[in-house]
Amino acid sequence: MTDTMPPDLLEHALAAKGFMPPDEGALLHRVARERLPHGPALEVGTYCGKSAIYLGAAAREVGGVVFTVDHHRGSEENQAGWEHHDPTVVDPELGVMDTLPTFRRTIARAGLEDHVIAVVGRSTTVAAHWRTPLSLLFIDGGHGEQPARDDLASWAHWVMPGGLFAIHDVFPDPADGGRPPYEQIYLPALESGAFEEVEVAGSMRVLRRTSGVAGDPLG
Ligand SMILES: C[S@@+](CC[C@H](N)C(=O)[O-])C[C@H]1O[C@@H](n2cnc3c(N)ncnc32)[C@H](O)[C@@H]1O
């Protein structure tokens, strides 16, 4: 068994609708393979399941389960008139985004329904009731300031000691992209003293929890 994506699932991941470049997806897959034997992984920001295939591939190989949280109504930049809007994922009756049907088809076609579990709801609401230490946390949810701040405050303390915390769309140089994942998630996580950086690929950063106990405040 190598640590690269199984070819059948790589094909599904590349074909899936979404926002996960192959090199960053490959890193997600590799860190999920390392961590899943130690407990569940959780993703914030499912969209149509592209990154979930990279995570679910690891679960198929080494066992374990990946929870993926999204209200499936899209972020600000996915709404009509914005840069990342896709009219094919709009509910025709309600006239609002609904990425859940596409996600379900994507994960079913990939054969990952036993490994990738959708949790449909607002990130902060789900987190308020979450009590399980995480072997791996991946945050790729709302990219505005408040949603980014909320995701850090809601989820990072559930990473177990030795567990990994991956953050997407981290751009230290403002010329490369939006600030909130960098300023509201990545920097405060490092400044808390509870995490150290272990891997980088493109805009993906992977931190490891070096102190504290899952569920206790960071720092
Ligand atoms: C950048 S996309 C995720 C991309 C995905 N990881 C991929 O590989 O294509 C962000 C997702 O976060 C979701 N989202 C934004 N804010 C949220 C919130 N407060 N609670 C739950 N989901 C949220 C949006 O609905 C959207 O599907």
The ligand as an SDF file (V2000), in Angstrom:
LIG
                    3D

 27 29  0  0  0  0  0  0  0  0999 V2000
  -14.9910   26.5780   -0.1980 C   0  0  0  0  0  0  0  0  0  0  0  0
  -16.4560   25.6390   -0.0770 S   0  0  0  0  0  0  0  0  0  0  0  0
  -15.8320   24.0320    0.3420 C   0  0  0  0  0  0  0  0  0  0  0  0
  -15.0990   23.3640   -0.7860 C   0  0  0  0  0  0  0  0  0  0  0  0
  -14.8800   21.8860   -0.6270 C   0  0  0  0  0  0  0  0  0  0  0  0
  -14.0860   21.5590    0.5410 N   0  0  0  0  0  0  0  0  0  0  0  0
  -14.2720   21.2950   -1.8820 C   0  0  0  0  0  0  0  0  0  0  0  0
  -13.3460   20.4710   -1.7950 O   0  0  0  0  0  0  0  0  0  0  0  0
  -14.7340   21.6320   -2.9710 O   0  0  0  0  0  0  0  0  0  0  0  0
  -17.1500   26.2280    1.4240 C   0  0  0  0  0  0  0  0  0  0  0  0
  -18.4120   25.5250    1.9040 C   0  0  0  0  0  0  0  0  0  0  0  0
  -18.6520   25.9560    3.2340 O   0  0  0  0  0  0  0  0  0  0  0  0
  -20.0390   26.0230    3.4480 C   0  0  0  0  0  0  0  0  0  0  0  0
  -20.2890   26.9510    4.5570 N   0  0  0  0  0  0  0  0  0  0  0  0
  -19.9920   28.2790    4.6010 C   0  0  0  0  0  0  0  0  0  0  0  0
  -20.3250   28.7780    5.8060 N   0  0  0  0  0  0  0  0  0  0  0  0
  -20.8340   27.7660    6.5360 C   0  0  0  0  0  0  0  0  0  0  0  0
  -21.3590   27.6510    7.8680 C   0  0  0  0  0  0  0  0  0  0  0  0
  -21.4060   28.7020    8.6760 N   0  0  0  0  0  0  0  0  0  0  0  0
  -21.8110   26.4520    8.2750 N   0  0  0  0  0  0  0  0  0  0  0  0
  -21.7850   25.3690    7.4480 C   0  0  0  0  0  0  0  0  0  0  0  0
  -21.2770   25.4020    6.2010 N   0  0  0  0  0  0  0  0  0  0  0  0
  -20.8150   26.5790    5.7380 C   0  0  0  0  0  0  0  0  0  0  0  0
  -20.6290   26.4910    2.1350 C   0  0  0  0  0  0  0  0  0  0  0  0
  -21.9920   26.0920    2.0330 O   0  0  0  0  0  0  0  0  0  0  0  0
  -19.6910   25.8280    1.1160 C   0  0  0  0  0  0  0  0  0  0  0  0
  -20.2440   24.6430    0.6090 O   0  0  0  0  0  0  0  0  0  0  0  0
  1  2  1  0
  2  3  1  0
  2 10  1  0
  3  4  1  0
  4  5  1  0
  5  6  1  0
  5  7  1  0
  7  8  2  0
  7  9  1  0
 10 11  1  0
 11 12  1  0
 11 26  1  0
 12 13  1  0
 13 14  1  0
 13 24  1  0
 14 15  1  0
 14 23  1  0
 15 16  2  0
 16 17  1  0
 17 18  1  0
 17 23  2  0
 18 19  1  0
 18 20  2  0
 20 21  1  0
 21 22  2  0
 22 23  1  0
 24 25  1  0
 24 26  1  0
 26 27  1  0
M  CHG  2   2   1   9  -1
M  END
$$$$
